[in-house]
């Protein structure tokens, strides 16, 4: 028997072993696969013989993994998953990108900045269907079936792979007309004497934090207006309703044209990252790689809100 055949045979034996373990027995595994109970038993016995260890405890009624068998099972599953992903990756190279691309992304940001990327991608790859769900909720991309998600913030430790695309700052802003009528604050505590607009999506809520030269000041705001949309907050500020904290991706154009003004500019409020995240447990298909490439290219050149 040549060496190549032995390696292939061992993979078959490993697959038989994991199927028996997953099914809880040889009979159940045979019903779920195209192999007979006898053939599964033969493959597992051959694997045990080659390893010189016993993988299963066998009785007339049940089959259970030995302690060594449990450790070997975990490594087998990992190895077989990697082989499946390798095969899928090779097949992707030789096929035209197609199928469905499922994306989760934050609402306001996507409506303002993501649609040009999606439109460009759709025109370049007409065989790919795009399903985009806009939500400010942090979705479980594995459980909910998303290929990737866009997230704004400081990401917690997780098993997800994250690619930073751009930087987003939070600033305090007001309209020139409001400031002309009510005066411009010189320090964070001056905000207590102003009409403030609260974005309830802001993680610190009514506790607005300002940092200058390493000193952090926290001001508890009592706002007249509360709303869970950065775009709506900007519209209220443009209508001279008060001072608000807002991300720069919403304010960029209004500040550039002078319709809004940054207040307390010497203070830092919050700097966040725009990230694309995906699961390492899934093969990163060609369609996801292509979309990621467009995201990187676009936001490297088009973070206009920071100009």
Beta strands, then each sheet from edge to edge (+ up, - down):
strand 1: 56-58
strand 2: 63-65
strand 3: 99-105
strand 4: 128-134
strand 5: 148-153
strand 6: 160-174
strand 7: 196-199
strand 8: 207-212
strand 9: 215-220
strand 10: 225-227
strand 11: 243-247
strand 12: 261-263
strand 13: 270-279
sheet 1: 1+ 2-
sheet 2: 4+ 3+ 5+ 13- 6+ 11- 7- 10-
sheet 3: 4+ 3+ 5+ 13- 6+ 12-
sheet 4: 8+ 9-
end
